[in-house]
Every structure is written in structure tokens, then in C-alpha cells.
């Protein structure tokens, strides 16, 4: 099976993490077994590990202190492949490698939250690094979410307004049956969260016909190229708190917290130790001050961070 660029990027990142862990000291017997298993997964993994190992050996670290080792290896890893991962994944937030954003009607940069007033009286609040196109016609009011997430307050069908309001994202869309909902597009996956009344969510999975579900207030649903899920209850006020400039976490896994923080920062936080991903985090943080949020989380969890040129922050 052909290795995709995303798989190669992921292998480069994981290889860099293994090298950094090796540089910090001897692996336990279980960690050594995990490393051998990871290397044996594919030729792509083994090649990425060999490249990272060569970078390590070329550094001639000698007796330099451990922190310097981490910094040098991380910098080499970044230039060898992680930088590409961060750019393609929205890490640096410039958007210059995302052609769809070049032609978007409205966009936000990293850390920016913007309210767009639409011609029919509806509004869209764009979260950090989001992009939309407006496609209003005589038959419908269509907004295309190209990436990121947006919160919609819809002018209802009443009086002279008869057109349905549709938010298209990836291989599906949401038709407003009420007035307020949020759509999040990450890669090929889309989540729709309803905060007022209801929304009809329709997806067109590969190889099958359309699937449609009515999502009521206070619930969310996910769809992707494989199909549509089932509505489930969510704390709507929590997941939409970013509109007020806040990120709210209630016993959330650190991996999910880092994913959210990365949405608002230039660069990317990378968890080095896999065991950290399941650590739990609770708190309220400002979207505009991700640095303070990161400092608070690392202090409370007793973990460390290492920043590499403002591009990558390693958490270990």
C-alpha cells in the first residue's frame, strides 16, 4: 500500500519523539519493546527512525547538558520533517500552503475570532484559523465551511425570506431547522453541535447514498467519508465557550486539550511521552493567552516543555 504524505509526516514526528526519549536516558524493557514494535510496523517507520538516528549521531553532543541535547535534536527533527507537518496541519497559521483559503470569502488567522454579518441578517462567528465561502442564490442560502469551526445564528425563514440555510462541509451539510448551531471541520471529519432548536445533518459517504439525521438542541453528531454517527449529548456552553474568548475543560484528556490549544497558537505542541495523553485537565483558559494556559497545565501536571524556535513545543 502506498504511503501517503500524512503517514510519512506522522512517522517523522514519532521517530523524532523516540530519538528524544533515547537521548534522555535508557528506555525501560517495555519501552524498548514498544520501540521495536513501532519500527517493525512499516518500512516508512524504519526509514524515519534511521534518519532521526543519523541526525542524532551527527550532532556530536559530547558532554553537553541534557537540555541542550533535547533542543538540538528537536530542531533537527523540525527541519527534517516536523516543520512540514506543522505547516500542513495548520501549525504556523499562515495559510499560504492551503489553496482553498486563498479564494475564501472570509478567513481568520491563528488566534483570531471574527464575526461575519451576512446579507440576510444571519451571522457566522469564525474561530481561529477558519475559512468560509458564501454561496447565496435565489433558491438557498449556502455557506461552505472550508476548514476550522464556525458558529451560526440564522435569520429564520419568515416574511420575505423563504430560502433554506445550509452549511456545507466536506462530504455533507447541515440545514438549519432552528437558529443556532456550530460546525467544526477537521480534515475529512465534521461535527455539528446544535445550541438552539434543531438541524438536519446529511452526509454522502463513499459508495452509498445520502444519510440524514435530525439533531436536536443540546446534541452533537459526527460524520466523515465512512458515514454518519448518532446524536449524543454535549455540554454546549462548554464547547462553544471560544466565542467568548475562553477554552473550558472538565476532566478532559491532555491529548484533547493540546489539540484545542494548537488551534490558537502559531507552531505546535507535541506530546513526547505517550503516557501523557491520558492525563486529565480541568480549567478555564483564555484563547488569547495559550502560553499561560500551557504553563499552568504543565505546572499542575508536573511535566516539562521545551520550545524549539517558536515552531514546536515538546511536552515531556
C-alpha positions in Angstrom: 0.0 0.0 0.0 1.3 3.4 -0.9 2.5 5.6 1.9 0.8 9.0 2.0 2.4 12.2 2.8 0.4 12.4 6.0 1.7 9.0 7.0 5.3 10.0 6.3 4.9 13.2 8.3 3.4 11.2 11.2 6.3 8.7 11.1 8.8 11.6 11.1 7.2 13.0 14.2 7.0 9.7 16.0 10.6 8.9 15.1 11.7 12.3 16.4 9.9 11.6 19.7 11.6 8.2 20.0 15.0 9.7 19.4 14.4 12.4 22.0 13.4 9.8 24.6 16.5 7.8 23.8 18.5 10.9 24.3 17.0 11.5 27.7 18.3 8.2 29.1 17.9 4.4 28.8 14.5 3.0 27.9 12.7 0.6 30.1 12.3 -3.0 28.8 8.7 -2.3 27.9 9.6 0.9 26.1 12.3 -0.9 24.2 9.8 -3.5 23.1 7.4 -0.7 22.1 10.1 0.9 20.0 11.0 -2.3 18.2 7.3 -2.9 17.5 6.9 0.6 16.2 9.9 0.2 13.9 8.6 -3.1 12.5 5.2 -1.6 11.5 6.4 -0.5 8.1 9.4 0.4 6.0 8.3 4.0 6.4 8.7 3.8 10.2 12.1 2.2 10.0 13.4 4.8 7.4 12.1 7.7 9.6 13.9 6.2 12.6 17.1 5.8 10.8 17.0 9.4 9.6 16.4 10.7 13.1 19.2 8.5 14.5 21.6 9.8 11.9 20.7 13.4 12.9 21.4 12.5 16.5 24.7 10.9 15.8 25.8 13.8 13.6 25.3 16.3 16.5 28.5 15.2 18.3 26.9 16.1 21.6 29.8 15.1 23.9 29.2 16.1 27.4 26.7 18.9 26.9 23.8 19.1 29.3 20.7 17.2 28.6 18.5 20.2 27.8 20.9 21.2 25.1 20.6 17.8 23.6 16.8 18.0 23.5 16.9 21.4 21.8 19.4 20.4 19.1 17.7 17.1 18.3 14.2 18.7 18.2 15.5 21.5 15.9 17.0 19.0 13.5 13.8 16.9 13.6 11.8 20.0 12.9 13.9 20.9 9.8 13.8 17.3 8.7 10.1 16.9 8.6 8.2 18.3 11.5 8.1 21.8 10.1 6.2 20.4 7.1 3.8 18.7 9.4 3.1 21.9 11.3 2.6 23.9 8.2 0.3 21.4 6.5 -1.6 20.8 9.8 -2.2 24.5 10.4 0.7 24.8 12.9 2.2 28.1 11.7 -1.1 29.5 10.7 -0.1 31.5 7.7 -2.4 29.6 5.3 -0.1 30.0 2.4 0.1 26.3 1.7 -3.7 25.9 1.8 -5.0 26.8 -1.7 -8.7 26.8 -0.6 -8.0 29.6 1.8 -6.6 31.8 -1.0 -10.1 32.1 -2.5 -12.2 32.1 0.7 -14.6 35.0 1.2 -13.8 35.2 4.9 -10.9 33.8 6.9 -9.4 34.1 10.3 -5.7 33.9 11.3 -4.3 31.9 14.2 -5.7 33.2 17.4 -8.3 35.4 15.7 -12.1 35.2 16.4 -14.2 37.2 14.0 -18.0 37.8 13.5 -19.2 38.0 9.9 -22.6 39.6 9.2 -24.4 38.0 6.2 -26.7 39.8 3.8 -29.8 38.1 5.1 -29.3 39.1 8.7 -27.6 35.8 9.7 -24.2 35.8 11.3 -21.2 33.5 11.5 -18.6 33.6 14.3 -15.4 32.2 12.9 -13.0 30.6 15.3 -9.2 30.7 14.9 -7.8 29.6 11.5 -11.3 29.2 9.9 -12.4 29.9 6.3 -15.8 30.1 4.7 -17.3 30.9 1.3 -20.8 32.5 0.9 -22.9 31.0 -1.9 -26.3 32.7 -1.7 -28.7 32.1 -4.6 -32.4 32.7 -5.2 -33.1 29.2 -4.1 -30.9 28.8 -1.0 -28.5 30.4 1.5 -25.4 28.2 1.4 -22.2 28.7 3.4 -19.2 26.5 2.6 -17.0 25.8 5.6 -13.6 25.2 4.2 -11.9 24.5 7.5 -11.9 25.2 11.2 -15.1 25.9 13.0 -17.9 28.5 12.9 -21.0 29.3 15.0 -24.1 30.3 13.1 -27.0 32.4 14.2 -29.6 32.0 11.3 -32.2 34.6 10.2 -35.3 32.4 10.2 -37.5 31.6 7.2 -40.2 34.2 7.6 -41.7 37.1 5.8 -39.9 37.6 2.6 -37.2 35.1 3.4 -38.1 31.6 2.1 -34.7 30.1 1.3 -33.3 27.3 3.5 -29.9 28.0 5.3 -27.3 25.3 4.6 -23.7 24.9 5.9 -21.7 22.6 3.6 -18.6 20.9 4.9 -16.6 18.1 3.4 -19.0 15.3 2.2 -22.1 16.6 3.9 -24.0 19.6 5.2 -26.3 20.9 7.9 -29.7 22.5 7.1 -31.0 24.8 9.8 -34.4 23.9 11.3 -33.8 26.5 14.0 -31.5 29.3 14.6 -28.2 28.5 16.3 -25.6 25.8 15.7 -21.8 25.2 15.3 -20.0 23.3 12.6 -16.4 22.1 13.0 -14.4 20.7 10.1 -11.1 19.0 10.9 -9.6 17.2 7.9 -12.3 14.9 6.5 -14.3 14.8 9.7 -17.2 17.2 10.5 -19.0 17.8 13.8 -22.3 19.6 14.1 -23.4 20.9 17.5 -26.9 22.3 18.0 -27.5 25.0 20.6 -31.0 26.1 19.7 -33.9 24.2 18.1 -32.7 21.6 15.6 -30.6 20.9 12.5 -30.9 18.3 9.7 -27.4 16.9 9.1 -26.9 15.0 5.8 -23.8 13.1 4.7 -22.8 11.3 1.5 -20.5 8.5 2.4 -18.3 6.9 -0.2 -20.1 4.2 -2.1 -23.5 4.6 -0.5 -26.5 7.0 -0.8 -27.1 10.0 1.4 -27.7 9.6 5.2 -29.7 12.1 7.1 -30.3 12.7 10.8 -32.3 15.3 12.7 -30.1 16.6 15.6 -32.0 18.3 18.5 -30.9 21.1 20.7 -28.0 20.3 23.1 -26.7 17.4 21.0 -23.9 16.9 18.5 -23.2 14.5 15.6 -20.1 13.5 13.6 -19.8 12.4 10.0 -16.9 11.6 7.6 -16.3 9.7 4.4 -17.3 6.4 6.1 -20.7 7.6 7.3 -22.7 9.5 9.9 -22.9 8.7 13.6 -25.6 9.1 16.1 -26.5 12.3 18.0 -25.1 12.5 21.5 -25.5 14.9 24.4 -22.8 17.6 24.8 -22.2 20.5 27.2 -23.0 23.1 24.5 -22.0 26.1 26.7 -18.6 24.5 27.2 -17.8 23.5 23.6 -18.9 27.0 22.3 -17.1 29.0 25.0 -14.5 30.0 22.5 -16.9 32.6 21.2 -16.4 34.5 24.5 -12.6 34.0 24.2 -12.5 31.1 26.6 -11.5 27.4 26.5 -13.2 25.3 29.1 -12.0 21.8 30.0 -13.7 19.5 32.5 -11.6 16.4 33.3 -10.6 16.3 29.6 -7.7 14.1 28.4 -4.5 16.1 27.8 -4.4 15.0 24.2 -7.7 16.7 23.5 -6.6 19.8 25.4 -3.4 20.0 23.4 -5.5 19.7 20.2 -7.5 22.7 21.2 -4.6 24.8 22.3 -2.9 24.1 19.0 -5.9 25.7 17.3 -5.0 29.1 18.7 -1.2 29.2 18.6 1.5 29.6 15.9 3.5 26.4 16.0 2.5 23.1 17.6 2.7 21.4 20.9 3.8 17.8 20.6 3.4 15.2 23.4 6.6 13.2 23.6 5.6 10.6 26.2 2.6 8.7 25.1 1.5 8.2 28.7 0.8 11.9 29.0 -2.1 11.8 26.5 -4.5 10.3 29.1 -3.7 12.7 31.9 -6.8 14.7 32.8 -7.1 18.5 32.7 -9.8 20.8 34.2 -9.8 24.6 34.0 -10.8 27.8 32.1 -8.2 29.4 29.9 -8.1 32.4 27.6 -7.9 31.8 23.9 -5.7 34.8 23.6 -3.1 33.6 26.1 -2.3 30.0 25.2 1.2 30.4 26.6 -0.2 31.0 30.1 -2.6 28.0 29.6 0.4 25.8 28.7 2.4 27.0 31.7 -0.5 26.3 34.1 -1.2 22.9 32.7 2.5 21.8 32.8 2.8 23.1 36.3 -0.3 21.3 37.6 0.6 18.0 35.9 4.3 18.2 36.8 5.5 17.9 33.2 8.1 19.9 31.3 8.2 21.7 28.0 10.9 22.6 25.5 10.3 25.2 22.9 12.2 25.0 19.5 12.4 28.3 17.7 8.7 29.1 18.4 7.7 26.4 15.9 7.4 23.3 18.1 6.9 22.9 21.8 7.8 19.5 23.2 5.9 18.4 26.3 7.6 15.5 28.2 
